[in-house]
């Protein structure tokens, strides 16, 4: 037996995933900032983000840049912390590529080559 629901009782289906991080950012206190950018860059920004979405686009770009910079600093701080004799497969970039390919092949075939 089907139960028919009134229109106001029906649940709506979301077509886009919920961005919880966006909700958190929206709840954070906003501080106005004045930036000076080249005119051409602002025109490109408006083409990509739309004139009414500049702040959110720049916010996300700055967040990505900060994450990348933190990673770069962490990598520089820890560079050389592993002894070379224990990791000869990381000596050159070519060695690393060969090692990664070997590891991926083992995942695909299995350790016995099955």
N, C-alpha and C positions, 0 to 999 in steps of 0.2 A: 504494500500500500504506500503510495506516494503522498507526502505531505507538501502541499503547495504553500509557499511563503508569500507574505505580502511583500511588495517592492521595498518597503523601508526595513524589512527584516533580512533581506538578502545581503550576503557579504560581497564586497567588491573584490575583484581580482586585480592584483598589481601587475603592471606590465614591465616595470623596471625594478631592479633589486633595490632594497632600502640601503642607503648609505648612512650607517650609524656614525661614522667619523664626521660626516657633514653635519649631523645633528649636534654633535659635541662642539664642533667649531662654531656653529651658529650660536650656541649657548655661551661661548666664551666672550668676555668683554672685548669690544671692538675699540681700537684706538686709531683715529684718523692719522694718516701719514701722507706727507707731501713728497712726491717723487718727481724728479725732472728727467724726462726721457726724450731721445731724439724723435722728431715729428714722424719720420718714416716708421720707426719702431711702434709708435702708438697707432699708426694707421694699420700696420700688420696685426697688432694686438686686437684691434677692433674687428678686423676681417676674420680672425680666428675665433675670438671669444664673443664678439658682439659688444657694442658700446656699453650696454647695461650690465655686462658680466665681467668687466675688467678686474674688479677686486678679487672675485673668487678665482679667476684664472691666474692672476699674479700670485695670490696666496698659495695655490697648489704648486706653482712653479718654484716659489721660494722654499716651500716645504721639501720638495724633491731635491733642490740644490743644497739645502742644509743637510739632509740625510746623506747625500753623496759626499759632501765635504767631511762630515763626521766619519764616514767609512774610510775616506782617503787618509785622514789623520790617524785613524786606528791602524790601518795597514802600514803606514810609515813608522809608527811607534813600535810595531811588532816585527818589522822586517829584520831578518837575520836572527830571530830568536830560536829557530829550529836548527839543530846541528846538520851540516851538509852531509856528513858521512851516513846518517840514517835515512836521508831522502835523496838519493842520487838521481831518481827519476824526475826531480824538480829542478835540476841544475840549469837547463836551458828551456826556452819556450817550446822548442821542438820536442824535447824530452817530456814536457808536461802534456803536450798534445798526444804523443804516442801513449803515455800512461792513461790519459782519459779515454782514449779509444779502446785500449785494452780493458779497462774497467767496464766500459759500456758493453763491450763484446761479451765479457763474463756474465753480466746481468742478463743479456739476451740469451746466450747459450746455456748458462749455468756453469758452475765451477769445473765440472767434469767434461765440458764440451759436448753435452748431450744434445 
